[in-house]
Amino acid sequence: MLANLKLSHKGLILVSVPLLFELIFVFTLAGLLQQAENEVKEENRARAVVTHMHWLIRLFIDAGANIATYAITEDSILKERYAEAKRQLPQELNVLNDLLKDNPQQLKRLKHFKALSNHLIVGLEQAWELSKEHKKGEAIDYLKSLRISLKDLTIAAGPLIEVEQKIQAAAPATQARRRYHVQQLLIAGVAFNIILALFLAFYFNRGTARRLSVLMDNTKRLAEGRPLNPPLSGQDEIAHLDHVFNDMAKALTLAAEKREEAQHFKQEIMAMVSHDLKTPLTSMRGLIDLLQAGIYGELSEVGKKRLTLTERDIMRLIKMINNLLDSEKMEAGKLEMYFDNTSTKSIIERSIAAVQGFADEQSVTLKVPQADISFSGDEERLVQVLVNLLSNAIKFSAAGSTISLDLEKLDGLLKISVNDQGCGIPAQYQEAIFERFKQVADKERQNKRGTGLGLSICKSIIEQHHGKIGVDSSEGQGSTFWFTIPLTQTSLS
């Protein structure tokens, strides 16, 4: 059954079941806390009722005392005190009404209490009027008659106060009991949630871990070339992943077999290029040299021109074959270097000699530095690099322009730069052109493009000299190809 459940469904169960319990737990806890809060509010309300009842009775007593004293002394301060008491009495009755509005039984008692209060307020006002009219004796006698009303008011307040005091007295025990219930619920809820989470994790992970271990073992088996475990049953993502892994393993095995076949075919092609193409082309070049030397008779001017064009095409094919073979050696890590002491003069003279004819055809002037710097390196390979850079510069330079070589010493490094006045290289291609088969793609260079191997071979040669190669260029403003190598290599052979 577990194998038929998708991982997403298992995850949903692992999340939803504890979450559902947590929601129930939170709502229950919230209910208990709300009850506790209501009990605290009820206690505070009861305390407020008792306080206001006592204060109201105190106001009545103070009001009567102020009237009696004023009737004797006519002190203006007593007049202000009575006015303040008179103002507070209705306010206190309203406060009590708000505090007891949700308790019908207490509200009924308050109604009787308010009637007595209003009657007493009216009596106090009449006594106040008598005192203001300087009828001291009548005012005091009237106040004495109000004692009965004040006594009735006090008696009426008794049941109200008694009920609220009982609520106050019961509140601590009720709140303590509520706190105990909350604590017990918290402990039980946390314990149950831990047990539930562990149970669900064990229930689902037991099968999942076993099936994942099969996948892990399959990865080791694939790496070691051993047969894989039998495919997992079920319809979950792990079973699907196992099926995909098995299909991938079959595809990799098939690809490895095809790759071996392709490598073998590639080796046969390279052998054919090296022996069946390069050797006849070299022989043809030798024959052309004999023809140009007049060994087989004097050629006409047209024949000489045709022979020159043929020689150029053969040289271009030989160069392409050499680049292809060098690229193959570079990929296999077999591009050998033979370091020895040499000089920039030797390398530059050989490179210029190799490209001078091409430069004359393109009407391009080559400017060579006079300085000579000694260093260690593979002279043949560095000539190959410089010839490639000069050939490219000539190829993309306009007739009448100048290509200059610069030499520079930089902290134990030799820097050689080839500066042209050509069309320049867009910024997005300035790193890519040093990769295999990568060239600048635009209409201006469409008819001058090569194999895309020359610069990548140059990069490999310079890097094996522990150096760097790069280009600084702006479109329409020419290019400067440069490379730096240490003046002294780490090993000479």
Secondary structure, DSSP 8 states (H G I E B T S, - for coil): -GGGS-HHHHHHHHHHHHHHHHHHHHHHHHHHHHHHHHHHHHHHHHHHHHHHHHHHHHHHHHHHHHHHHHHHH--HHHHHHHHHHHHHHHHHHHHHHHHTTT-HHHHHHHHHHHHHHHHHHHHHHHHHHHHHTT-HHHHHHHHHHTHHHHHHHHHHHHHHHHHHHHHHHHHHHHHHHHHHHHHHHHHHHHHHHHHHHHHHHHHHHHHHHHHHHHHHHHHHHHHHT--------SSSHHHHHHHHHHHHHHHHHHHHHHHHHHHHHHHHHHHIIIIIIHHHHHHHHHHHHHHHTTTT----HHHHHHHHHHHHHHHHHHHHHHHHHHHHHHHHT------EEEEHHHHHHHHHHHHHHHHHHTT-EEE------EEEE-HHHHHHHHHHHHHHHHHTS-TT-EEEEEEEEETTEEEEEEE--SS---GGGTTGGGSTT----SGGGGGG---S-HHHHHHHHHHHTT-EEEEEE-TTS-EEEEEEEESS-S---
